[in-house]
Amino acid sequence: MADENEPHRVILIAGVTGGIGSDLAARCAEAGWEVAGFSRSAENLEALREKIPELTCFEANACESNAVQGVVDKVMEKFGRVDAYVHCVGSFLLKPAHSCSDEEFGETLMLNLNSAFFGLRAVVRPMMKGDGGAITLISSVAAMAGMPSHEAIAAAKGGINGLVRSAASTYANKGIRVNAVAPGMVESNLSKPLLGSEQSRNMAISMHPLVSFLRPAGDLLWFRGCRVDTMTRPIVILMTMRLSGCVSQWRWGR
């Protein structure tokens, strides 16, 4: 429950219509947060608004820095603050380096790394002027575990890890916490093409030491500890920790 004596906390979610983003939006709205989010799909945003009427939606492409800045400006105009930012934008390319084209590699970096940088850069400005805040990016166990045919996504998510550590150091004295969660494979719309057949599913599972996949959310109450088979729970914990400059990468799959 939200404290009636405190101002409403505001969270901005990039990629709010995805599996992780939409579940996080629903749970934060239920907990009393002001929830804003953006996605490049107007149709998906409208569908999500029907499920979460309290949601403030913006149609914007996370890969366009001016568009991201515009969303942050609009959130500040409406709410006057941004307390948390969660970047749920990304892609997944399962190919060895010799089969990956320049275009595929560039798109993987843009969707996973560049977009995260654009989002972080835009939200730290109002956070520095206010009471600080919490930023959570999505990394991957692939950036640390050395998994076959993950060269492109490992490079992009490895960049996320460096970005998190550097930004956490830069903005710690401003009261801004920058963290990352680093899951293995998450069952969501993003991974459906990779899990379409039993053969491809078994092959993907075999690459993960846990021999299973994560889910965007579980069926336990989300604030009663952290289950390793859910994604939104550790994100919420990182958002609400009162430790300035805390750097903590939650990792599953090893």
Short mmCIF file of the C-alpha atoms (twelve columns), coordinates in Angstrom:
data_MODEL
# 
_entry.id   MODEL 
# 
loop_
_atom_site.group_PDB 
_atom_site.id 
_atom_site.type_symbol 
_atom_site.label_atom_id 
_atom_site.label_alt_id 
_atom_site.label_comp_id 
_atom_site.label_asym_id 
_atom_site.label_seq_id 
_atom_site.Cartn_x 
_atom_site.Cartn_y 
_atom_site.Cartn_z 
_atom_site.pdbx_PDB_model_num 
ATOM 1   C CA . MET A 1   0.000  0.000   0.000   1 
ATOM 2   C CA . ALA A 2   1.192  3.551   -0.707  1 
ATOM 3   C CA . ASP A 3   1.848  5.885   2.226   1 
ATOM 4   C CA . GLU A 4   -0.827 8.589   2.129   1 
ATOM 5   C CA . ASN A 5   1.596  11.064  3.716   1 
ATOM 6   C CA . GLU A 6   4.130  10.695  0.905   1 
ATOM 7   C CA . PRO A 7   3.826  12.083  -2.639  1 
ATOM 8   C CA . HIS A 8   2.880  9.515   -5.241  1 
ATOM 9   C CA . ARG A 9   5.977  7.875   -6.655  1 
ATOM 10  C CA . VAL A 10  6.291  7.919   -10.428 1 
ATOM 11  C CA . ILE A 11  7.743  5.136   -12.534 1 
ATOM 12  C CA . LEU A 12  8.495  5.334   -16.247 1 
ATOM 13  C CA . ILE A 13  8.735  2.010   -18.099 1 
ATOM 14  C CA . ALA A 14  10.311 1.737   -21.537 1 
ATOM 15  C CA . GLY A 15  8.882  -1.176  -23.510 1 
ATOM 16  C CA . VAL A 16  5.801  -1.159  -21.309 1 
ATOM 17  C CA . THR A 17  3.775  -3.402  -23.625 1 
ATOM 18  C CA . GLY A 18  6.185  -6.337  -23.408 1 
ATOM 19  C CA . GLY A 19  5.860  -9.257  -21.010 1 
ATOM 20  C CA . ILE A 20  8.115  -7.827  -18.308 1 
ATOM 21  C CA . GLY A 21  7.059  -4.196  -18.789 1 
ATOM 22  C CA . SER A 22  3.316  -4.849  -18.750 1 
ATOM 23  C CA . ASP A 23  3.485  -7.025  -15.634 1 
ATOM 24  C CA . LEU A 24  5.619  -4.453  -13.843 1 
ATOM 25  C CA . ALA A 25  3.169  -1.691  -14.820 1 
ATOM 26  C CA . ALA A 26  0.208  -3.638  -13.442 1 
ATOM 27  C CA . ARG A 27  1.918  -4.395  -10.155 1 
ATOM 28  C CA . CYS A 28  3.181  -0.848  -9.622  1 
ATOM 29  C CA . ALA A 29  -0.278 0.585   -10.367 1 
ATOM 30  C CA . GLU A 30  -1.770 -1.838  -7.847  1 
ATOM 31  C CA . ALA A 31  0.798  -0.698  -5.278  1 
ATOM 32  C CA . GLY A 32  -0.198 2.959   -5.694  1 
ATOM 33  C CA . TRP A 33  2.506  4.243   -8.019  1 
ATOM 34  C CA . GLU A 34  1.835  6.679   -10.828 1 
ATOM 35  C CA . VAL A 35  2.776  4.590   -13.855 1 
ATOM 36  C CA . ALA A 36  3.845  5.931   -17.242 1 
ATOM 37  C CA . GLY A 37  5.202  3.910   -20.104 1 
ATOM 38  C CA . PHE A 38  6.071  4.063   -23.761 1 
ATOM 39  C CA . SER A 39  6.210  1.721   -26.719 1 
ATOM 40  C CA . ARG A 40  6.391  2.097   -30.460 1 
ATOM 41  C CA . SER A 41  3.124  0.179   -30.961 1 
ATOM 42  C CA . ALA A 42  -0.003 2.297   -30.594 1 
ATOM 43  C CA . GLU A 43  -2.170 -0.817  -30.903 1 
ATOM 44  C CA . ASN A 44  -0.388 -2.580  -28.039 1 
ATOM 45  C CA . LEU A 45  -0.538 0.541   -25.905 1 
ATOM 46  C CA . GLU A 46  -4.285 0.797   -26.381 1 
ATOM 47  C CA . ALA A 47  -4.740 -2.861  -25.440 1 
ATOM 48  C CA . LEU A 48  -2.659 -2.374  -22.297 1 
ATOM 49  C CA . ARG A 49  -4.633 0.723   -21.319 1 
ATOM 50  C CA . GLU A 50  -7.781 -1.395  -21.313 1 
ATOM 51  C CA . LYS A 51  -6.144 -3.663  -18.732 1 
ATOM 52  C CA . ILE A 52  -4.506 -0.855  -16.714 1 
ATOM 53  C CA . PRO A 53  -6.717 2.257   -16.954 1 
ATOM 54  C CA . GLU A 54  -4.387 4.229   -14.655 1 
ATOM 55  C CA . LEU A 55  -1.499 3.903   -17.089 1 
ATOM 56  C CA . THR A 56  -0.207 7.017   -18.834 1 
ATOM 57  C CA . CYS A 57  0.899  5.919   -22.314 1 
ATOM 58  C CA . PHE A 58  3.172  7.447   -24.914 1 
ATOM 59  C CA . GLU A 59  3.898  6.192   -28.402 1 
ATOM 60  C CA . ALA A 60  7.637  6.533   -28.964 1 
ATOM 61  C CA . ASN A 61  10.584 4.611   -30.374 1 
ATOM 62  C CA . ALA A 62  13.210 3.885   -27.709 1 
ATOM 63  C CA . CYS A 63  15.890 3.857   -30.408 1 
ATOM 64  C CA . GLU A 64  15.309 7.543   -31.184 1 
ATOM 65  C CA . SER A 65  16.968 9.719   -28.550 1 
ATOM 66  C CA . ASN A 66  14.797 12.780  -29.241 1 
ATOM 67  C CA . ALA A 67  11.639 10.708  -28.877 1 
ATOM 68  C CA . VAL A 68  12.814 9.310   -25.535 1 
ATOM 69  C CA . GLN A 69  13.668 12.771  -24.271 1 
ATOM 70  C CA . GLY A 70  10.236 13.946  -25.369 1 
ATOM 71  C CA . VAL A 71  8.549  11.240  -23.294 1 
ATOM 72  C CA . VAL A 72  10.549 12.186  -20.203 1 
ATOM 73  C CA . ASP A 73  9.646  15.851  -20.725 1 
ATOM 74  C CA . LYS A 74  5.946  14.967  -20.935 1 
ATOM 75  C CA . VAL A 75  6.138  12.834  -17.784 1 
ATOM 76  C CA . MET A 76  7.734  15.756  -15.949 1 
ATOM 77  C CA . GLU A 77  5.027  18.106  -17.224 1 
ATOM 78  C CA . LYS A 78  2.285  15.818  -15.914 1 
ATOM 79  C CA . PHE A 79  3.764  14.501  -12.665 1 
ATOM 80  C CA . GLY A 80  6.631  16.855  -11.849 1 
ATOM 81  C CA . ARG A 81  9.006  13.982  -10.998 1 
ATOM 82  C CA . VAL A 82  10.419 10.622  -12.075 1 
ATOM 83  C CA . ASP A 83  11.327 8.320   -9.197  1 
ATOM 84  C CA . ALA A 84  12.090 5.145   -11.122 1 
ATOM 85  C CA . TYR A 85  12.951 4.169   -14.670 1 
ATOM 86  C CA . VAL A 86  12.950 0.580   -15.918 1 
ATOM 87  C CA . HIS A 87  14.224 -0.168  -19.410 1 
ATOM 88  C CA . CYS A 88  12.442 -3.227  -20.810 1 
ATOM 89  C CA . VAL A 89  13.369 -2.694  -24.462 1 
ATOM 90  C CA . GLY A 90  15.479 -5.291  -26.213 1 
ATOM 91  C CA . SER A 91  15.859 -8.033  -28.771 1 
ATOM 92  C CA . PHE A 92  17.352 -11.495 -28.927 1 
ATOM 93  C CA . LEU A 93  19.594 -12.729 -31.728 1 
ATOM 94  C CA . LEU A 94  20.732 -16.342 -31.520 1 
ATOM 95  C CA . LYS A 95  23.417 -16.645 -34.222 1 
ATOM 96  C CA . PRO A 96  27.144 -17.340 -34.284 1 
ATOM 97  C CA . ALA A 97  29.312 -14.393 -35.306 1 
ATOM 98  C CA . HIS A 98  30.118 -15.769 -38.774 1 
ATOM 99  C CA . SER A 99  26.374 -15.924 -39.617 1 
ATOM 100 C CA . CYS A 100 25.547 -12.454 -38.293 1 
ATOM 101 C CA . SER A 101 25.310 -9.604  -40.804 1 
ATOM 102 C CA . ASP A 102 26.414 -6.033  -40.132 1 
ATOM 103 C CA . GLU A 103 22.763 -5.004  -40.111 1 
ATOM 104 C CA . GLU A 104 21.789 -7.665  -37.568 1 
ATOM 105 C CA . PHE A 105 24.670 -6.773  -35.273 1 
ATOM 106 C CA . GLY A 106 23.944 -3.056  -35.537 1 
ATOM 107 C CA . GLU A 107 20.245 -3.573  -34.805 1 
ATOM 108 C CA . THR A 108 21.069 -5.740  -31.780 1 
ATOM 109 C CA . LEU A 109 23.316 -3.023  -30.355 1 
ATOM 110 C CA . MET A 110 20.748 -0.315  -31.087 1 
ATOM 111 C CA . LEU A 111 17.796 -2.111  -29.493 1 
ATOM 112 C CA . ASN A 112 19.635 -3.373  -26.441 1 
ATOM 113 C CA . LEU A 113 22.484 -0.956  -25.672 1 
ATOM 114 C CA . ASN A 114 21.900 2.355   -27.452 1 
ATOM 115 C CA . SER A 115 18.261 2.545   -26.398 1 
ATOM 116 C CA . ALA A 116 19.240 1.910   -22.765 1 
ATOM 117 C CA . PHE A 117 21.794 4.720   -22.922 1 
ATOM 118 C CA . PHE A 118 19.200 7.092   -24.394 1 
ATOM 119 C CA . GLY A 119 16.753 6.270   -21.608 1 
ATOM 120 C CA . LEU A 120 19.290 6.586   -18.798 1 
ATOM 121 C CA . ARG A 121 20.621 9.875   -20.148 1 
ATOM 122 C CA . ALA A 122 17.132 11.364  -20.369 1 
ATOM 123 C CA . VAL A 123 15.918 10.392  -16.880 1 
ATOM 124 C CA . VAL A 124 19.031 11.240  -14.859 1 
ATOM 125 C CA . ARG A 125 18.556 14.923  -15.632 1 
ATOM 126 C CA . PRO A 126 15.244 15.376  -13.768 1 
ATOM 127 C CA . MET A 127 16.362 12.888  -11.099 1 
ATOM 128 C CA . MET A 128 19.441 15.028  -10.360 1 
ATOM 129 C CA . LYS A 129 17.245 18.087  -9.957  1 
ATOM 130 C CA . GLY A 130 14.823 16.225  -7.672  1 
ATOM 131 C CA . ASP A 131 15.237 13.678  -4.910  1 
ATOM 132 C CA . GLY A 132 17.256 11.147  -6.875  1 
ATOM 133 C CA . GLY A 133 15.747 7.906   -8.076  1 
ATOM 134 C CA . ALA A 134 16.303 4.345   -9.235  1 
ATOM 135 C CA . ILE A 135 17.198 3.121   -12.708 1 
ATOM 136 C CA . THR A 136 17.038 -0.551  -13.660 1 
ATOM 137 C CA . LEU A 137 18.296 -1.933  -16.958 1 
ATOM 138 C CA . ILE A 138 17.946 -5.471  -18.300 1 
ATOM 139 C CA . SER A 139 21.201 -7.339  -18.920 1 
ATOM 140 C CA . SER A 140 21.579 -11.070 -19.599 1 
ATOM 141 C CA . VAL A 141 23.418 -14.048 -18.224 1 
ATOM 142 C CA . ALA A 142 24.749 -14.439 -21.780 1 
ATOM 143 C CA . ALA A 143 27.042 -11.453 -21.191 1 
ATOM 144 C CA . MET A 144 28.835 -13.307 -18.402 1 
ATOM 145 C CA . ALA A 145 28.406 -17.053 -18.868 1 
ATOM 146 C CA . GLY A 146 29.887 -17.590 -22.329 1 
ATOM 147 C CA . MET A 147 27.023 -19.253 -24.208 1 
ATOM 148 C CA . PRO A 148 27.299 -20.553 -27.803 1 
ATOM 149 C CA . SER A 149 25.824 -18.499 -30.659 1 
ATOM 150 C CA . HIS A 150 25.193 -15.494 -28.376 1 
ATOM 151 C CA . GLU A 151 28.019 -13.242 -29.639 1 
ATOM 152 C CA . ALA A 152 25.892 -10.276 -30.706 1 
ATOM 153 C CA . ILE A 153 23.553 -10.195 -27.719 1 
ATOM 154 C CA . ALA A 154 26.472 -10.890 -25.345 1 
ATOM 155 C CA . ALA A 155 28.298 -7.865  -26.738 1 
ATOM 156 C CA . ALA A 156 25.221 -5.659  -26.324 1 
ATOM 157 C CA . LYS A 157 24.411 -6.860  -22.814 1 
ATOM 158 C CA . GLY A 158 28.078 -6.674  -21.825 1 
ATOM 159 C CA . GLY A 159 27.825 -3.005  -22.726 1 
ATOM 160 C CA . ILE A 160 24.817 -2.739  -20.411 1 
ATOM 161 C CA . ASN A 161 26.918 -4.105  -17.551 1 
ATOM 162 C CA . GLY A 162 29.626 -1.516  -18.117 1 
ATOM 163 C CA . LEU A 163 27.066 1.244   -18.473 1 
ATOM 164 C CA . VAL A 164 25.428 0.288   -15.161 1 
ATOM 165 C CA . ARG A 165 28.678 0.210   -13.202 1 
ATOM 166 C CA . SER A 166 29.900 3.519   -14.573 1 
ATOM 167 C CA . ALA A 167 26.560 5.331   -14.199 1 
ATOM 168 C CA . ALA A 168 26.124 4.014   -10.641 1 
ATOM 169 C CA . SER A 169 29.487 5.563   -9.761  1 
ATOM 170 C CA . THR A 170 28.766 8.819   -11.585 1 
ATOM 171 C CA . TYR A 171 25.355 9.475   -10.031 1 
ATOM 172 C CA . ALA A 172 25.707 7.920   -6.564  1 
ATOM 173 C CA . ASN A 173 26.278 11.284  -4.918  1 
ATOM 174 C CA . LYS A 174 23.067 12.538  -6.554  1 
ATOM 175 C CA . GLY A 175 20.983 9.875   -4.830  1 
ATOM 176 C CA . ILE A 176 20.459 7.908   -8.043  1 
ATOM 177 C CA . ARG A 177 20.773 4.125   -7.904  1 
ATOM 178 C CA . VAL A 178 21.618 2.347   -11.149 1 
ATOM 179 C CA . ASN A 179 21.268 -1.440  -11.292 1 
ATOM 180 C CA . ALA A 180 20.710 -4.302  -13.700 1 
ATOM 181 C CA . VAL A 181 19.012 -7.666  -13.613 1 
ATOM 182 C CA . ALA A 182 20.680 -10.362 -15.701 1 
ATOM 183 C CA . PRO A 183 18.286 -13.238 -16.426 1 
ATOM 184 C CA . GLY A 184 18.612 -16.242 -18.658 1 
ATOM 185 C CA . MET A 185 15.888 -16.947 -21.212 1 
ATOM 186 C CA . VAL A 186 12.533 -15.395 -20.312 1 
ATOM 187 C CA . GLU A 187 9.311  -16.863 -21.682 1 
ATOM 188 C CA . SER A 188 7.691  -13.871 -23.365 1 
ATOM 189 C CA . ASN A 189 6.548  -12.643 -26.778 1 
ATOM 190 C CA . LEU A 190 10.175 -11.771 -27.562 1 
ATOM 191 C CA . SER A 191 11.337 -15.373 -27.195 1 
ATOM 192 C CA . LYS A 192 8.348  -17.033 -28.915 1 
ATOM 193 C CA . PRO A 193 10.077 -17.319 -32.326 1 
ATOM 194 C CA . LEU A 194 12.921 -19.205 -30.660 1 
ATOM 195 C CA . LEU A 195 10.617 -21.545 -28.771 1 
ATOM 196 C CA . GLY A 196 8.108  -22.326 -31.507 1 
ATOM 197 C CA . SER A 197 8.907  -25.995 -31.859 1 
ATOM 198 C CA . GLU A 198 9.786  -28.680 -29.357 1 
ATOM 199 C CA . GLN A 199 13.178 -29.151 -31.010 1 
ATOM 200 C CA . SER A 200 14.134 -25.473 -30.834 1 
ATOM 201 C CA . ARG A 201 12.795 -25.218 -27.286 1 
ATOM 202 C CA . ASN A 202 14.853 -28.182 -26.101 1 
ATOM 203 C CA . MET A 203 17.936 -26.810 -27.825 1 
ATOM 204 C CA . ALA A 204 17.493 -23.408 -26.145 1 
ATOM 205 C CA . ILE A 205 16.904 -24.986 -22.747 1 
ATOM 206 C CA . SER A 206 20.052 -27.076 -23.081 1 
ATOM 207 C CA . MET A 207 22.139 -23.891 -23.332 1 
ATOM 208 C CA . HIS A 208 20.971 -22.691 -19.893 1 
ATOM 209 C CA . PRO A 209 22.530 -24.235 -16.787 1 
ATOM 210 C CA . LEU A 210 19.201 -24.111 -14.911 1 
ATOM 211 C CA . VAL A 211 17.646 -26.178 -17.734 1 
ATOM 212 C CA . SER A 212 14.518 -24.026 -17.573 1 
ATOM 213 C CA . PHE A 213 13.241 -20.573 -18.476 1 
ATOM 214 C CA . LEU A 214 12.213 -17.571 -16.425 1 
ATOM 215 C CA . ARG A 215 8.711  -16.097 -16.478 1 
ATOM 216 C CA . PRO A 216 7.880  -12.361 -16.409 1 
ATOM 217 C CA . ALA A 217 5.875  -12.934 -13.216 1 
ATOM 218 C CA . GLY A 218 4.931  -15.617 -10.740 1 
ATOM 219 C CA . ASP A 219 1.836  -16.244 -8.722  1 
ATOM 220 C CA . LEU A 220 3.249  -15.375 -5.272  1 
ATOM 221 C CA . LEU A 221 2.794  -11.958 -3.728  1 
ATOM 222 C CA . TRP A 222 5.505  -9.861  -5.366  1 
ATOM 223 C CA . PHE A 223 6.840  -8.123  -2.270  1 
ATOM 224 C CA . ARG A 224 7.380  -11.191 -0.057  1 
ATOM 225 C CA . GLY A 225 10.906 -12.100 -1.116  1 
ATOM 226 C CA . CYS A 226 12.340 -12.987 -4.504  1 
ATOM 227 C CA . ARG A 227 11.679 -16.122 -6.536  1 
ATOM 228 C CA . VAL A 228 14.288 -16.971 -9.145  1 
ATOM 229 C CA . ASP A 229 11.684 -17.923 -11.749 1 
ATOM 230 C CA . THR A 230 10.150 -14.459 -11.951 1 
ATOM 231 C CA . MET A 231 11.456 -11.207 -13.430 1 
ATOM 232 C CA . THR A 232 9.478  -8.346  -11.946 1 
ATOM 233 C CA . ARG A 233 10.172 -9.176  -8.302  1 
ATOM 234 C CA . PRO A 234 13.889 -8.313  -8.251  1 
ATOM 235 C CA . ILE A 235 13.200 -5.197  -10.321 1 
ATOM 236 C CA . VAL A 236 10.768 -3.968  -7.663  1 
ATOM 237 C CA . ILE A 237 13.291 -4.700  -4.921  1 
ATOM 238 C CA . LEU A 238 15.961 -2.685  -6.749  1 
ATOM 239 C CA . MET A 239 13.503 0.182   -7.274  1 
ATOM 240 C CA . THR A 240 12.697 0.445   -3.579  1 
ATOM 241 C CA . MET A 241 16.089 -0.157  -1.931  1 
ATOM 242 C CA . ARG A 242 17.224 2.857   0.053   1 
ATOM 243 C CA . LEU A 243 20.936 2.463   -0.664  1 
ATOM 244 C CA . SER A 244 22.403 5.333   -2.651  1 
ATOM 245 C CA . GLY A 245 24.733 4.231   -5.413  1 
ATOM 246 C CA . CYS A 246 24.030 0.528   -4.860  1 
ATOM 247 C CA . VAL A 247 25.299 -1.632  -7.692  1 
ATOM 248 C CA . SER A 248 23.739 -5.075  -7.783  1 
ATOM 249 C CA . GLN A 249 23.291 -7.410  -10.739 1 
ATOM 250 C CA . TRP A 250 20.670 -10.098 -10.170 1 
ATOM 251 C CA . ARG A 251 21.643 -13.110 -12.217 1 
ATOM 252 C CA . TRP A 252 20.053 -16.491 -12.854 1 
ATOM 253 C CA . GLY A 253 21.221 -19.374 -14.956 1 
ATOM 254 C CA . ARG A 254 24.612 -20.157 -13.427 1 
# 
